[in-house]
């Protein structure tokens, strides 16, 4: 790994991103996130476009460098850097190895809130288990039984984009295990996962909801787009 390249990459990326700082939008975003994080105030589409262009202009040649950049960005104070780190990791998914799950877990469990966690799930977690399917049960079952609510949320939502390839046995088992959780973000995840799968198999979701005890929030979210 070339540390000089990493340092220059981070510095140049910071200069690019921070030149577009919007104080009003930053204040709104900070308030929206319950004042937990500081923001630069970039819109999501704007940040994604800048990040993609920057990566096209500054090619990273090995996975170790990618991982170092991701970890470095994760340590920076503005929330947009965590979002960009996720997008950078996802951009280089063709270089991932099965050990990449360690970095993914770090992103799920560090500076955690629904925004970063869901971004990691959508951009990285689902893709990882498609690439390394043999890892799915051992890792997601550990997450499901973890005391960490964000890993629990990831275990429920990692199949969100799988559609007809969803393993309903896993989905059912993981939801049932956490159905009694009092955590808002876990209850919400259960409802969201079921609502998304209803786009593929509405009948299965209806039967699941009817045959299991779920929180009112989970049930409401699950059936939100299903005609009664």
N, CA and C atoms as a LAMMPS dump frame, in Angstrom:
ITEM: TIMESTEP
0
ITEM: NUMBER OF ATOMS
684
ITEM: BOX BOUNDS ff ff ff
-5.0000000000000000e+02 5.0000000000000000e+02
-5.0000000000000000e+02 5.0000000000000000e+02
-5.0000000000000000e+02 5.0000000000000000e+02
ITEM: ATOMS id mol type element x y z
1 1 1 N 0.833 -1.199 0
2 1 2 C 0 0 0
3 1 3 C 0.869 1.25 0
4 2 1 N 0.501 2.236 -0.778
5 2 2 C 1.245 3.486 -0.889
6 2 3 C 0.596 4.533 0.016
7 3 1 N 1.212 4.779 1.187
8 3 2 C 0.622 5.717 2.137
9 3 3 C 0.586 7.129 1.575
10 4 1 N 1.572 7.485 0.769
11 4 2 C 1.576 8.823 0.157
12 4 3 C 0.369 9 -0.752
13 5 1 N 0.019 7.943 -1.479
14 5 2 C -1.164 8 -2.342
15 5 3 C -2.42 8.182 -1.505
16 6 1 N -2.515 7.433 -0.402
17 6 2 C -3.682 7.532 0.483
18 6 3 C -3.814 8.958 1.015
19 7 1 N -2.713 9.496 1.487
20 7 2 C -2.743 10.853 2.056
21 7 3 C -3.186 11.881 1.018
22 8 1 N -2.648 11.768 -0.188
23 8 2 C -3.006 12.713 -1.245
24 8 3 C -4.451 12.518 -1.68
25 9 1 N -4.894 11.28 -1.747
26 9 2 C -6.273 10.978 -2.119
27 9 3 C -7.234 11.633 -1.13
28 10 1 N -6.99 11.412 0.148
29 10 2 C -7.866 11.964 1.192
30 10 3 C -7.86 13.484 1.14
31 11 1 N -6.682 14.079 1.041
32 11 2 C -6.573 15.536 1.027
33 11 3 C -7.301 16.133 -0.168
34 12 1 N -7.096 15.563 -1.34
35 12 2 C -7.741 16.073 -2.555
36 12 3 C -9.253 15.895 -2.489
37 13 1 N -9.676 14.769 -1.946
38 13 2 C -11.112 14.512 -1.835
39 13 3 C -11.747 15.486 -0.852
40 14 1 N -11.076 15.737 0.259
41 14 2 C -11.586 16.707 1.223
42 14 3 C -11.724 18.095 0.604
43 15 1 N -10.718 18.503 -0.132
44 15 2 C -10.753 19.821 -0.777
45 15 3 C -11.925 19.92 -1.744
46 16 1 N -12.149 18.856 -2.501
47 16 2 C -13.249 18.839 -3.473
48 16 3 C -14.598 18.912 -2.776
49 17 1 N -14.785 18.08 -1.78
50 17 2 C -16.06 17.998 -1.072
51 17 3 C -16.338 19.275 -0.275
52 18 1 N -15.352 19.729 0.463
53 18 2 C -15.573 20.848 1.372
54 18 3 C -15.708 22.187 0.65
55 19 1 N -15.278 22.23 -0.61
56 19 2 C -15.471 23.453 -1.395
57 19 3 C -16.948 23.687 -1.712
58 20 1 N -17.761 22.667 -1.529
59 20 2 C -19.192 22.743 -1.85
60 20 3 C -20.062 22.81 -0.597
61 21 1 N -19.446 23.134 0.525
62 21 2 C -20.171 23.182 1.788
63 21 3 C -21.34 24.169 1.728
64 22 1 N -22.481 23.714 2.267
65 22 2 C -23.69 24.549 2.305
66 22 3 C -24.142 24.629 3.764
67 23 1 N -23.932 25.766 4.387
68 23 2 C -24.18 25.918 5.822
69 23 3 C -25.641 25.679 6.2
70 24 1 N -26.558 26.194 5.413
71 24 2 C -27.979 26.043 5.731
72 24 3 C -28.405 24.583 5.661
73 25 1 N -28.001 23.914 4.596
74 25 2 C -28.372 22.506 4.45
75 25 3 C -27.661 21.657 5.5
76 26 1 N -26.448 22.038 5.841
77 26 2 C -25.706 21.311 6.875
78 26 3 C -26.421 21.401 8.215
79 27 1 N -26.914 22.578 8.552
80 27 2 C -27.632 22.766 9.819
81 27 3 C -28.918 21.946 9.833
82 28 1 N -29.625 21.933 8.7
83 28 2 C -30.863 21.149 8.604
84 28 3 C -30.564 19.651 8.775
85 29 1 N -29.521 19.175 8.107
86 29 2 C -29.169 17.751 8.174
87 29 3 C -28.765 17.354 9.589
88 30 1 N -28.02 18.215 10.255
89 30 2 C -27.596 17.92 11.627
90 30 3 C -28.803 17.817 12.55
91 31 1 N -29.746 18.745 12.397
92 31 2 C -30.958 18.705 13.224
93 31 3 C -31.78 17.457 12.915
94 32 1 N -31.873 17.098 11.634
95 32 2 C -32.641 15.916 11.206
96 32 3 C -32.061 14.643 11.817
97 33 1 N -30.75 14.61 11.986
98 33 2 C -30.077 13.457 12.581
99 33 3 C -29.889 13.623 14.093
100 34 1 N -30.78 14.395 14.715
101 34 2 C -30.807 14.55 16.171
102 34 3 C -29.496 15.094 16.729
103 35 1 N -28.814 15.923 15.931
104 35 2 C -27.572 16.58 16.356
105 35 3 C -26.462 15.604 16.726
106 36 1 N -26.515 14.418 16.153
107 36 2 C -25.489 13.42 16.455
108 36 3 C -24.236 13.58 15.6
109 37 1 N -24.398 14.179 14.409
110 37 2 C -23.28 14.27 13.478
111 37 3 C -23.229 15.659 12.848
112 38 1 N -22.03 16.07 12.474
113 38 2 C -21.858 17.303 11.722
114 38 3 C -21.908 17.005 10.231
115 39 1 N -22.427 17.936 9.472
116 39 2 C -22.588 17.771 8.031
117 39 3 C -21.948 18.924 7.274
118 40 1 N -21.614 18.644 6.021
119 40 2 C -21.158 19.689 5.11
120 40 3 C -22.323 20.299 4.342
121 41 1 N -23.397 19.53 4.227
122 41 2 C -24.593 20.042 3.567
123 41 3 C -24.683 19.719 2.09
124 42 1 N -24.023 18.651 1.651
125 42 2 C -24.134 18.239 0.249
126 42 3 C -25.377 17.386 0.052
127 43 1 N -26.045 17.541 -1.062
128 43 2 C -27.161 16.673 -1.405
129 43 3 C -26.628 15.31 -1.836
130 44 1 N -27.439 14.274 -1.652
131 44 2 C -26.977 12.906 -1.922
132 44 3 C -26.529 12.727 -3.37
133 45 1 N -27.323 13.216 -4.308
134 45 2 C -26.974 13.057 -5.721
135 45 3 C -25.682 13.783 -6.055
136 46 1 N -25.52 14.95 -5.466
137 46 2 C -24.307 15.745 -5.67
138 46 3 C -23.089 15.002 -5.141
139 47 1 N -23.21 14.466 -3.919
140 47 2 C -22.092 13.737 -3.318
141 47 3 C -21.748 12.487 -4.112
142 48 1 N -22.749 11.753 -4.531
143 48 2 C -22.512 10.533 -5.31
144 48 3 C -21.787 10.847 -6.607
145 49 1 N -22.225 11.893 -7.282
146 49 2 C -21.62 12.27 -8.557
147 49 3 C -20.161 12.668 -8.38
148 50 1 N -19.9 13.458 -7.354
149 50 2 C -18.528 13.893 -7.08
150 50 3 C -17.645 12.692 -6.751
151 51 1 N -18.146 11.807 -5.917
152 51 2 C -17.375 10.635 -5.504
153 51 3 C -17.064 9.741 -6.7
154 52 1 N -18.055 9.482 -7.53
155 52 2 C -17.848 8.619 -8.699
156 52 3 C -16.83 9.226 -9.652
157 53 1 N -16.961 10.519 -9.927
158 53 2 C -16.014 11.185 -10.824
159 53 3 C -14.611 11.168 -10.248
160 54 1 N -14.517 11.416 -8.939
161 54 2 C -13.208 11.419 -8.278
162 54 3 C -12.542 10.048 -8.382
163 55 1 N -13.315 9.002 -8.215
164 55 2 C -12.762 7.646 -8.312
165 55 3 C -12.319 7.322 -9.731
166 56 1 N -13.044 7.817 -10.714
167 56 2 C -12.662 7.598 -12.105
168 56 3 C -11.362 8.314 -12.452
169 57 1 N -11.133 9.429 -11.763
170 57 2 C -9.93 10.225 -12.03
171 57 3 C -8.753 9.827 -11.145
172 58 1 N -9.023 9.072 -10.076
173 58 2 C -7.982 8.679 -9.126
174 58 3 C -8.108 7.19 -8.833
175 59 1 N -7.639 6.38 -9.75
176 59 2 C -7.802 4.936 -9.652
177 59 3 C -7.026 4.358 -8.461
178 60 1 N -7.707 3.527 -7.682
179 60 2 C -7.077 2.811 -6.573
180 60 3 C -6.756 1.407 -7.073
181 61 1 N -5.521 0.989 -6.923
182 61 2 C -5.079 -0.231 -7.598
183 61 3 C -5.127 -1.497 -6.763
184 62 1 N -5.353 -1.389 -5.45
185 62 2 C -5.403 -2.623 -4.657
186 62 3 C -6.371 -2.472 -3.49
187 63 1 N -6.854 -3.599 -3.015
188 63 2 C -7.889 -3.615 -1.977
189 63 3 C -7.383 -3.043 -0.655
190 64 1 N -6.141 -3.275 -0.318
191 64 2 C -5.618 -2.755 0.943
192 64 3 C -5.701 -1.227 0.974
193 65 1 N -5.417 -0.598 -0.145
194 65 2 C -5.508 0.858 -0.224
195 65 3 C -6.954 1.314 -0.117
196 66 1 N -7.85 0.593 -0.786
197 66 2 C -9.284 0.898 -0.673
198 66 3 C -9.699 0.858 0.796
199 67 1 N -9.327 -0.202 1.485
200 67 2 C -9.735 -0.367 2.883
201 67 3 C -9.15 0.734 3.775
202 68 1 N -7.91 1.117 3.531
203 68 2 C -7.291 2.186 4.32
204 68 3 C -8.002 3.513 4.096
205 69 1 N -8.37 3.792 2.867
206 69 2 C -9.103 5.018 2.549
207 69 3 C -10.474 5.007 3.228
208 70 1 N -11.152 3.879 3.179
209 70 2 C -12.466 3.764 3.817
210 70 3 C -12.358 4.016 5.319
211 71 1 N -11.404 3.384 5.968
212 71 2 C -11.233 3.56 7.415
213 71 3 C -10.867 5.005 7.749
214 72 1 N -10.021 5.613 6.927
215 72 2 C -9.619 6.997 7.163
216 72 3 C -10.801 7.943 7.02
217 73 1 N -11.595 7.762 5.988
218 73 2 C -12.78 8.598 5.8
219 73 3 C -13.774 8.407 6.944
220 74 1 N -13.851 7.184 7.453
221 74 2 C -14.791 6.907 8.548
222 74 3 C -14.434 7.683 9.809
223 75 1 N -13.183 8.025 9.939
224 75 2 C -12.726 8.742 11.131
225 75 3 C -12.943 10.253 11.028
226 76 1 N -13.243 10.755 9.845
227 76 2 C -13.391 12.2 9.658
228 76 3 C -14.721 12.688 10.231
229 77 1 N -14.8 13.952 10.6
230 77 2 C -15.942 14.433 11.39
231 77 3 C -17.238 14.67 10.632
232 78 1 N -17.177 14.944 9.338
233 78 2 C -18.409 15.24 8.619
234 78 3 C -19.06 13.959 8.106
235 79 1 N -20.382 13.88 8.238
236 79 2 C -21.113 12.646 7.929
237 79 3 C -20.987 12.249 6.464
238 80 1 N -20.871 13.216 5.586
239 80 2 C -20.739 12.891 4.159
240 80 3 C -19.538 11.987 3.874
241 81 1 N -18.513 12.072 4.73
242 81 2 C -17.341 11.221 4.509
243 81 3 C -17.653 9.752 4.782
244 82 1 N -18.536 9.479 5.738
245 82 2 C -18.941 8.083 5.943
246 82 3 C -19.77 7.575 4.751
247 83 1 N -20.672 8.425 4.253
248 83 2 C -21.454 8.029 3.076
249 83 3 C -20.531 7.741 1.888
250 84 1 N -19.567 8.635 1.663
251 84 2 C -18.645 8.457 0.54
252 84 3 C -17.792 7.205 0.713
253 85 1 N -17.399 6.92 1.949
254 85 2 C -16.597 5.722 2.212
255 85 3 C -17.34 4.459 1.791
256 86 1 N -18.621 4.413 2.089
257 86 2 C -19.449 3.272 1.686
258 86 3 C -19.47 3.148 0.167
259 87 1 N -19.637 4.268 -0.51
260 87 2 C -19.702 4.265 -1.973
261 87 3 C -18.374 3.871 -2.603
262 88 1 N -17.281 4.271 -1.961
263 88 2 C -15.955 3.877 -2.458
264 88 3 C -15.75 2.375 -2.285
265 89 1 N -16.117 1.854 -1.13
266 89 2 C -15.994 0.411 -0.906
267 89 3 C -16.833 -0.362 -1.924
268 90 1 N -18.052 0.088 -2.161
269 90 2 C -18.933 -0.582 -3.124
270 90 3 C -18.389 -0.492 -4.547
271 91 1 N -17.777 0.621 -4.889
272 91 2 C -17.223 0.835 -6.234
273 91 3 C -16.182 -0.229 -6.576
274 92 1 N -15.468 -0.685 -5.555
275 92 2 C -14.394 -1.664 -5.776
276 92 3 C -14.793 -3.077 -5.342
277 93 1 N -16.064 -3.396 -5.446
278 93 2 C -16.534 -4.714 -4.983
279 93 3 C -15.9 -5.878 -5.742
280 94 1 N -15.457 -5.631 -6.966
281 94 2 C -14.814 -6.705 -7.728
282 94 3 C -13.493 -7.129 -7.094
283 95 1 N -12.944 -6.29 -6.24
284 95 2 C -11.688 -6.628 -5.56
285 95 3 C -11.918 -7.275 -4.188
286 96 1 N -13.143 -7.309 -3.726
287 96 2 C -13.407 -7.833 -2.389
288 96 3 C -12.953 -9.278 -2.233
289 97 1 N -12.576 -9.619 -1.021
290 97 2 C -12.334 -11.009 -0.632
291 97 3 C -13.317 -11.342 0.485
292 98 1 N -13.337 -12.576 0.9
293 98 2 C -14.275 -12.929 1.982
294 98 3 C -13.936 -12.197 3.272
295 99 1 N -12.685 -11.754 3.429
296 99 2 C -12.291 -11.015 4.631
297 99 3 C -12.825 -9.579 4.644
298 100 1 N -13.358 -9.115 3.536
299 100 2 C -13.902 -7.758 3.464
300 100 3 C -15.053 -7.568 4.444
301 101 1 N -15.656 -8.651 4.881
302 101 2 C -16.763 -8.55 5.837
303 101 3 C -16.316 -7.897 7.137
304 102 1 N -15.036 -8.006 7.476
305 102 2 C -14.532 -7.367 8.694
306 102 3 C -14.674 -5.848 8.598
307 103 1 N -14.336 -5.288 7.446
308 103 2 C -14.479 -3.85 7.239
309 103 3 C -15.949 -3.46 7.17
310 104 1 N -16.763 -4.281 6.542
311 104 2 C -18.203 -4.004 6.472
312 104 3 C -18.797 -3.962 7.877
313 105 1 N -18.412 -4.908 8.709
314 105 2 C -18.896 -4.908 10.099
315 105 3 C -18.431 -3.656 10.843
316 106 1 N -17.209 -3.24 10.587
317 106 2 C -16.698 -2.013 11.213
318 106 3 C -17.586 -0.825 10.847
319 107 1 N -17.961 -0.754 9.59
320 107 2 C -18.815 0.349 9.13
321 107 3 C -20.224 0.259 9.719
322 108 1 N -20.693 -0.946 9.943
323 108 2 C -22.018 -1.126 10.541
324 108 3 C -22.045 -0.75 12.026
325 109 1 N -20.938 -0.929 12.695
326 109 2 C -20.939 -0.811 14.158
327 109 3 C -20.191 0.415 14.691
328 110 1 N -19.667 1.241 13.816
329 110 2 C -18.924 2.429 14.236
330 110 3 C -19.629 3.678 13.718
331 111 1 N -19.803 4.666 14.59
332 111 2 C -20.572 5.878 14.265
333 111 3 C -21.951 5.479 13.724
334 112 1 N -22.566 4.515 14.363
335 112 2 C -23.777 3.893 13.816
336 112 3 C -25.029 4.714 14.051
337 113 1 N -25.813 4.86 13.024
338 113 2 C -27.173 5.35 13.072
339 113 3 C -27.851 4.818 11.831
340 114 1 N -29.158 4.98 11.749
341 114 2 C -29.872 4.325 10.653
342 114 3 C -29.361 4.754 9.281
343 115 1 N -28.897 5.993 9.152
344 115 2 C -28.483 6.49 7.838
345 115 3 C -27.264 5.747 7.307
346 116 1 N -26.226 5.645 8.142
347 116 2 C -25.017 4.955 7.694
348 116 3 C -25.242 3.45 7.595
349 117 1 N -25.954 2.898 8.559
350 117 2 C -26.192 1.448 8.572
351 117 3 C -26.973 1.016 7.334
352 118 1 N -28.029 1.732 7.016
353 118 2 C -28.821 1.36 5.846
354 118 3 C -28.031 1.555 4.554
355 119 1 N -27.169 2.573 4.527
356 119 2 C -26.325 2.795 3.352
357 119 3 C -25.367 1.619 3.164
358 120 1 N -24.786 1.14 4.251
359 120 2 C -23.891 -0.019 4.178
360 120 3 C -24.66 -1.265 3.738
361 121 1 N -25.846 -1.459 4.308
362 121 2 C -26.655 -2.633 3.949
363 121 3 C -26.98 -2.626 2.466
364 122 1 N -27.454 -1.496 1.968
365 122 2 C -27.902 -1.394 0.576
366 122 3 C -26.733 -1.485 -0.399
367 123 1 N -25.64 -0.791 -0.088
368 123 2 C -24.523 -0.714 -1.026
369 123 3 C -23.554 -1.894 -0.923
370 124 1 N -23.43 -2.477 0.268
371 124 2 C -22.362 -3.455 0.472
372 124 3 C -22.813 -4.824 0.979
373 125 1 N -23.678 -4.853 1.984
374 125 2 C -23.971 -6.123 2.648
375 125 3 C -24.644 -7.113 1.703
376 126 1 N -25.699 -6.677 1.031
377 126 2 C -26.382 -7.571 0.101
378 126 3 C -25.453 -8.091 -0.97
379 127 1 N -24.61 -7.214 -1.505
380 127 2 C -23.659 -7.612 -2.554
381 127 3 C -22.629 -8.601 -2.023
382 128 1 N -22.172 -8.375 -0.792
383 128 2 C -21.166 -9.267 -0.224
384 128 3 C -21.679 -10.7 -0.163
385 129 1 N -22.91 -10.885 0.317
386 129 2 C -23.413 -12.249 0.471
387 129 3 C -23.818 -12.879 -0.86
388 130 1 N -23.982 -12.074 -1.89
389 130 2 C -24.141 -12.64 -3.23
390 130 3 C -22.801 -13.158 -3.743
391 131 1 N -21.733 -12.438 -3.429
392 131 2 C -20.395 -12.841 -3.867
393 131 3 C -19.862 -14.018 -3.054
394 132 1 N -20.173 -14.03 -1.764
395 132 2 C -19.636 -15.051 -0.858
396 132 3 C -20.797 -15.731 -0.139
397 133 1 N -21.612 -16.402 -0.917
398 133 2 C -22.839 -17.008 -0.404
399 133 3 C -22.579 -18.005 0.714
400 134 1 N -21.44 -18.679 0.667
401 134 2 C -21.121 -19.675 1.699
402 134 3 C -20.919 -19.046 3.073
403 135 1 N -20.761 -17.726 3.111
404 135 2 C -20.579 -17.012 4.373
405 135 3 C -21.908 -16.581 5.001
406 136 1 N -22.979 -16.669 4.252
407 136 2 C -24.235 -16.047 4.643
408 136 3 C -24.741 -16.514 6.008
409 137 1 N -24.928 -17.793 6.172
410 137 2 C -25.537 -18.311 7.394
411 137 3 C -24.676 -18.025 8.614
412 138 1 N -23.395 -18.323 8.527
413 138 2 C -22.532 -18.179 9.705
414 138 3 C -22.472 -16.729 10.182
415 139 1 N -22.422 -15.79 9.263
416 139 2 C -22.274 -14.388 9.654
417 139 3 C -23.612 -13.763 10.025
418 140 1 N -24.624 -13.946 9.189
419 140 2 C -25.901 -13.278 9.476
420 140 3 C -26.602 -13.87 10.69
421 141 1 N -26.39 -15.142 10.964
422 141 2 C -26.99 -15.717 12.18
423 141 3 C -26.327 -15.135 13.423
424 142 1 N -25.033 -14.88 13.334
425 142 2 C -24.317 -14.232 14.432
426 142 3 C -24.863 -12.811 14.636
427 143 1 N -25.069 -12.092 13.538
428 143 2 C -25.634 -10.744 13.626
429 143 3 C -27.025 -10.778 14.245
430 144 1 N -27.821 -11.72 13.808
431 144 2 C -29.199 -11.813 14.265
432 144 3 C -29.287 -12.006 15.779
433 145 1 N -28.348 -12.751 16.324
434 145 2 C -28.36 -13.044 17.759
435 145 3 C -27.462 -12.102 18.557
436 146 1 N -26.888 -11.134 17.874
437 146 2 C -26.032 -10.154 18.537
438 146 3 C -26.86 -9.238 19.434
439 147 1 N -26.187 -8.598 20.382
440 147 2 C -26.857 -7.588 21.203
441 147 3 C -26.793 -6.209 20.544
442 148 1 N -26.118 -6.126 19.404
443 148 2 C -25.979 -4.86 18.675
444 148 3 C -27.185 -4.684 17.751
445 149 1 N -27.969 -3.644 17.974
446 149 2 C -29.208 -3.482 17.193
447 149 3 C -28.934 -3.225 15.714
448 150 1 N -27.775 -2.679 15.394
449 150 2 C -27.475 -2.39 13.991
450 150 3 C -27.099 -3.66 13.238
451 151 1 N -26.427 -4.584 13.908
452 151 2 C -26.168 -5.884 13.291
453 151 3 C -27.477 -6.667 13.174
454 152 1 N -28.333 -6.547 14.183
455 152 2 C -29.652 -7.174 14.091
456 152 3 C -30.411 -6.63 12.872
457 153 1 N -30.391 -5.316 12.715
458 153 2 C -31.074 -4.689 11.58
459 153 3 C -30.503 -5.202 10.25
460 154 1 N -29.179 -5.331 10.198
461 154 2 C -28.541 -5.825 8.977
462 154 3 C -28.95 -7.262 8.665
463 155 1 N -29.111 -8.082 9.709
464 155 2 C -29.504 -9.476 9.482
465 155 3 C -30.907 -9.571 8.879
466 156 1 N -31.755 -8.629 9.23
467 156 2 C -33.119 -8.622 8.702
468 156 3 C -33.168 -8.06 7.286
469 157 1 N -32.34 -7.053 7.023
470 157 2 C -32.468 -6.294 5.773
471 157 3 C -31.491 -6.669 4.669
472 158 1 N -30.546 -7.564 4.931
473 158 2 C -29.517 -7.792 3.92
474 158 3 C -30.077 -8.367 2.615
475 159 1 N -31.258 -8.997 2.672
476 159 2 C -31.861 -9.565 1.456
477 159 3 C -32.843 -8.597 0.782
478 160 1 N -32.848 -7.361 1.217
479 160 2 C -33.831 -6.382 0.754
480 160 3 C -33.951 -6.319 -0.774
481 161 1 N -32.844 -6.449 -1.484
482 161 2 C -32.861 -6.326 -2.939
483 161 3 C -32.874 -7.674 -3.659
484 162 1 N -33.023 -8.766 -2.911
485 162 2 C -32.888 -10.095 -3.511
486 162 3 C -34.115 -10.544 -4.303
487 163 1 N -35.273 -9.968 -4.001
488 163 2 C -36.519 -10.273 -4.718
489 163 3 C -36.772 -11.78 -4.756
490 164 1 N -36.879 -12.381 -5.959
491 164 2 C -37.236 -13.8 -6.052
492 164 3 C -36.139 -14.72 -5.512
493 165 1 N -34.957 -14.171 -5.303
494 165 2 C -33.855 -14.966 -4.756
495 165 3 C -33.784 -14.9 -3.229
496 166 1 N -34.759 -14.248 -2.619
497 166 2 C -34.81 -14.167 -1.16
498 166 3 C -34.945 -15.565 -0.553
499 167 1 N -34.135 -15.854 0.429
500 167 2 C -34.247 -17.109 1.174
501 167 3 C -35.281 -16.863 2.275
502 168 1 N -36.501 -17.304 2.038
503 168 2 C -37.58 -17.01 2.992
504 168 3 C -37.414 -17.755 4.31
505 169 1 N -36.707 -18.873 4.302
506 169 2 C -36.459 -19.585 5.554
507 169 3 C -35.581 -18.732 6.467
508 170 1 N -34.566 -18.104 5.897
509 170 2 C -33.704 -17.207 6.679
510 170 3 C -34.5 -15.995 7.134
511 171 1 N -35.236 -15.386 6.214
512 171 2 C -36.019 -14.196 6.545
513 171 3 C -36.986 -14.491 7.69
514 172 1 N -37.699 -15.6 7.592
515 172 2 C -38.658 -15.964 8.629
516 172 3 C -37.963 -16.208 9.964
517 173 1 N -36.899 -16.995 9.944
518 173 2 C -36.189 -17.334 11.179
519 173 3 C -35.666 -16.09 11.882
520 174 1 N -35.073 -15.182 11.121
521 174 2 C -34.465 -13.996 11.717
522 174 3 C -35.519 -13.02 12.244
523 175 1 N -36.619 -12.9 11.52
524 175 2 C -37.692 -12.019 11.997
525 175 3 C -38.324 -12.591 13.268
526 176 1 N -38.597 -13.879 13.268
527 176 2 C -39.211 -14.503 14.447
528 176 3 C -38.324 -14.319 15.669
529 177 1 N -37.022 -14.493 15.491
530 177 2 C -36.102 -14.375 16.627
531 177 3 C -36.145 -12.975 17.231
532 178 1 N -36.326 -11.964 16.385
533 178 2 C -36.285 -10.581 16.858
534 178 3 C -37.667 -9.935 16.972
535 179 1 N -38.706 -10.708 16.753
536 179 2 C -40.054 -10.128 16.715
537 179 3 C -40.473 -9.5 18.042
538 180 1 N -39.88 -9.931 19.137
539 180 2 C -40.22 -9.375 20.436
540 180 3 C -39.359 -8.192 20.847
541 181 1 N -38.455 -7.777 19.964
542 181 2 C -37.571 -6.66 20.287
543 181 3 C -38.366 -5.383 20.516
544 182 1 N -37.933 -4.602 21.487
545 182 2 C -38.57 -3.316 21.766
546 182 3 C -37.869 -2.169 21.035
547 183 1 N -36.798 -2.494 20.321
548 183 2 C -36.025 -1.47 19.625
549 183 3 C -36.762 -0.985 18.369
550 184 1 N -36.965 0.308 18.291
551 184 2 C -37.675 0.899 17.152
552 184 3 C -37.026 0.51 15.83
553 185 1 N -35.705 0.593 15.74
554 185 2 C -35.033 0.359 14.467
555 185 3 C -35.048 -1.111 14.052
556 186 1 N -35.227 -1.996 15.011
557 186 2 C -35.383 -3.417 14.685
558 186 3 C -36.817 -3.679 14.227
559 187 1 N -37.788 -3.148 14.96
560 187 2 C -39.194 -3.297 14.554
561 187 3 C -39.417 -2.72 13.156
562 188 1 N -38.831 -1.563 12.915
563 188 2 C -38.969 -0.919 11.608
564 188 3 C -38.336 -1.77 10.512
565 189 1 N -37.177 -2.348 10.808
566 189 2 C -36.492 -3.192 9.832
567 189 3 C -37.336 -4.403 9.447
568 190 1 N -37.979 -5.009 10.436
569 190 2 C -38.843 -6.158 10.158
570 190 3 C -39.951 -5.766 9.188
571 191 1 N -40.609 -4.658 9.464
572 191 2 C -41.676 -4.202 8.589
573 191 3 C -41.178 -3.851 7.198
574 192 1 N -40.02 -3.202 7.131
575 192 2 C -39.451 -2.788 5.847
576 192 3 C -39.074 -4.003 5.006
577 193 1 N -38.44 -4.996 5.641
578 193 2 C -38.042 -6.205 4.914
579 193 3 C -39.262 -6.927 4.343
580 194 1 N -40.305 -7.031 5.144
581 194 2 C -41.523 -7.701 4.681
582 194 3 C -42.21 -6.893 3.58
583 195 1 N -42.254 -5.584 3.737
584 195 2 C -42.875 -4.732 2.717
585 195 3 C -42.154 -4.858 1.374
586 196 1 N -40.822 -4.902 1.426
587 196 2 C -40.059 -5.045 0.185
588 196 3 C -40.286 -6.412 -0.456
589 197 1 N -40.324 -7.461 0.369
590 197 2 C -40.53 -8.788 -0.206
591 197 3 C -41.95 -8.944 -0.738
592 198 1 N -42.889 -8.173 -0.206
593 198 2 C -44.268 -8.229 -0.69
594 198 3 C -44.36 -7.805 -2.161
595 199 1 N -43.402 -7.035 -2.623
596 199 2 C -43.374 -6.663 -4.044
597 199 3 C -43.173 -7.897 -4.926
598 200 1 N -42.524 -8.908 -4.356
599 200 2 C -42.241 -10.139 -5.087
600 200 3 C -43.258 -11.227 -4.782
601 201 1 N -43.638 -11.338 -3.499
602 201 2 C -44.535 -12.418 -3.079
603 201 3 C -45.473 -11.9 -1.997
604 202 1 N -46.508 -11.232 -2.426
605 202 2 C -47.458 -10.627 -1.506
606 202 3 C -48.17 -11.671 -0.658
607 203 1 N -48.478 -12.809 -1.265
608 203 2 C -49.187 -13.872 -0.552
609 203 3 C -48.374 -14.384 0.624
610 204 1 N -47.074 -14.591 0.403
611 204 2 C -46.201 -15.091 1.477
612 204 3 C -46.188 -14.101 2.632
613 205 1 N -46.08 -12.828 2.339
614 205 2 C -46.021 -11.806 3.378
615 205 3 C -47.329 -11.753 4.159
616 206 1 N -48.457 -11.795 3.467
617 206 2 C -49.758 -11.793 4.144
618 206 3 C -49.862 -12.968 5.105
619 207 1 N -49.492 -14.154 4.639
620 207 2 C -49.586 -15.346 5.469
621 207 3 C -48.627 -15.254 6.654
622 208 1 N -47.439 -14.712 6.41
623 208 2 C -46.467 -14.574 7.496
624 208 3 C -47.002 -13.655 8.584
625 209 1 N -47.524 -12.509 8.19
626 209 2 C -48.053 -11.552 9.155
627 209 3 C -49.224 -12.149 9.925
628 210 1 N -50.067 -12.884 9.25
629 210 2 C -51.235 -13.489 9.895
630 210 3 C -50.857 -14.598 10.875
631 211 1 N -49.728 -15.249 10.621
632 211 2 C -49.358 -16.42 11.412
633 211 3 C -48.313 -16.154 12.484
634 212 1 N -47.877 -14.893 12.617
635 212 2 C -46.852 -14.576 13.598
636 212 3 C -47.235 -13.327 14.385
637 213 1 N -46.74 -13.261 15.591
638 213 2 C -46.98 -12.091 16.427
639 213 3 C -45.889 -11.056 16.172
640 214 1 N -46.305 -9.912 15.651
641 214 2 C -45.38 -8.829 15.357
642 214 3 C -45.817 -7.574 16.097
643 215 1 N -44.901 -6.657 16.283
644 215 2 C -45.264 -5.37 16.871
645 215 3 C -46.201 -4.646 15.91
646 216 1 N -46.971 -3.731 16.44
647 216 2 C -47.895 -2.975 15.584
648 216 3 C -47.13 -2.203 14.523
649 217 1 N -45.942 -1.693 14.864
650 217 2 C -45.127 -0.965 13.89
651 217 3 C -44.685 -1.88 12.762
652 218 1 N -44.157 -3.044 13.098
653 218 2 C -43.698 -3.988 12.074
654 218 3 C -44.846 -4.41 11.173
655 219 1 N -45.976 -4.719 11.777
656 219 2 C -47.135 -5.165 11.002
657 219 3 C -47.629 -4.063 10.079
658 220 1 N -47.715 -2.853 10.603
659 220 2 C -48.189 -1.719 9.797
660 220 3 C -47.262 -1.463 8.604
661 221 1 N -45.974 -1.509 8.872
662 221 2 C -45.014 -1.286 7.79
663 221 3 C -45.066 -2.417 6.768
664 222 1 N -45.213 -3.637 7.231
665 222 2 C -45.24 -4.797 6.33
666 222 3 C -46.41 -4.746 5.363
667 223 1 N -47.547 -4.281 5.84
668 223 2 C -48.787 -4.321 5.043
669 223 3 C -49.102 -2.98 4.38
670 224 1 N -48.176 -2.044 4.445
671 224 2 C -48.45 -0.681 3.991
672 224 3 C -48.902 -0.623 2.533
673 225 1 N -48.353 -1.469 1.674
674 225 2 C -48.684 -1.419 0.247
675 225 3 C -49.528 -2.616 -0.195
676 226 1 N -50.056 -3.352 0.776
677 226 2 C -50.881 -4.517 0.453
678 226 3 C -52.342 -4.163 0.678
679 227 1 N -53.145 -4.376 -0.343
680 227 2 C -54.571 -4.074 -0.225
681 227 3 C -55.216 -5.041 0.76
682 228 1 N -56.074 -4.517 1.634
683 228 2 C -56.729 -5.36 2.639
684 228 3 C -57.856 -6.179 2.01
